Amino acid sequence: MLPLHIPALSSALDLDQGKCQSDRWDVEVAIVGAGMVGCTLAVALGQAGIRVALIESRDLSQGVRPDERASALALGTARILQRIGAWPLMQSWGVAPVHRIQISDGESLLRVQLCRERLQAPALGYIVENQITQKALWQRVRECPSVQVFSPVQVQGFSAHPDHMQVELAWQGSRQTLRTALLVGADGARSRLREWAGIRSSGWGYGQVCIVSTLTHEYPHAQVAYERFHARGPLAILPTTHPYRSCVVWTVPQTEQDRVMALSEVEFLGAIYPFFGAQLGALLAASPRTCYEPQRSHAHTYIAPRLALIGDAAHTTHPLGGQGANMGMRDAAALATLLIEAKAAGRDPGALDLLQTYERCRRPDNALVLFGTNLANRLFSNQVWPLLILRRLALWSLETLPLLKPALMRQAMGIRSQHPQLQALPLCKEPLPTLV
């Protein structure tokens, strides 16, 4: 177990005019949840000299657990990871750039092509195993002397006060109290912090299940990804670091979950092939399958007194388009930038106006992504003739209208001017690597 240590409290100090009296708190920011989003925020703040407590209920003393799942990281997310020094490690361990995305609808011959050359970008995004991202971030966390890890530790509750947040922690049968200027919930879709703060969340399921596997195929993928829409649900085909293997996320009706998961490897390859298509030749092998139910949720607010939500604690979305992790990373980048600016100005990092600025920055972008993914999934996952005509028209417009495609690409790649990029961060001393 990683050691738990909370420094003694100093005497109470005045916080007039929103000025930061950092010795009033044990830490300036406490982050609950050491997943990718929580660790990204911790590293960004730690490298800027902000005192951080990273609290995780799992035991992290054995390092990162094996996890063969992968995430589609947008170019903007790669740049955030680059700024905090995690990207060089990830590149050395294996990232798969996506150079082109092909979008199609059922048996229609219309194909929409999104190419990196259109925006003169090194890649549209990258497919990276979650364990690689987590391992790189965890190494950076350990290199930050101002970040202290509390693991395995349970948060038992918290109470907001005018000048601090008091967090109750439990570990090895004992309880301790941590005082922080700001408490950040990065504790996932079932966030206890969100629940305890009384923040409601609206959402729904889709009656679908996402089946995830890695397929070995006859022809090389050439760094091309495919988003194939079918009446049963979308199928994403994502290139990996191996030229003859692609990760698939196959969305099927929830009623078919047991049947598909029970198929033998040969039977599964035969079942998915009609939806997969012949572009990569014969399907030769499939890794063991995992599955999950996609959910759409959005917290009614991201903030409460001295509390902020980021990542899945604030929002979850359908995996269509691979935007979930990227939304969370942009949350972390936006909040980090505001907190670093507050540190430089000597301001209270838990000030209400700062948290309100964070929500104004992130809510419109997240709402846009949630609306878009929900609309696309519902529009394409059916065979109603009026909607069939509408979506074919939408794909035709995307392929032919000159300004529509670049706008969509910038949004999906996380490189719009409104997207946070951690530009203000005085980050790692290493030269920034080249994104490939």
Protein Blocks (a to p, Z undefined) as FASTA:
>chain_A
ZZdddddddddddfehhiacfklpmbfbdcehjafklmmmmmmmmmnopacddddfbdck
nopaddfbdcdddfklmmmmmmnopmmmmmmnopaddfbdcddehjbfbdcdddfklnop
abfbdcddfklmmmmmmmmmmmmmkbccddddddfbdcddfkbccddddeehiacddddf
bdcdfebjklfklmmnopacddddehiacdddddddfbdfklpacddddfkbccdddddf
blkbccddddddfklmmmmmmpcfklmmmmmmmmnopmnopafbdcddddddddddddfb
fbdehiacehjlloccdfehplmmmmmmmmmmmmmmmmmmmmmnopafkbfklmmmmmmm
mmmmmmmmmmmmmmmmmmmnccbfklmmmmmmmmmmmmmmmklmmmmmmmmnopafklce
hlmpccdfbdcdddZZ
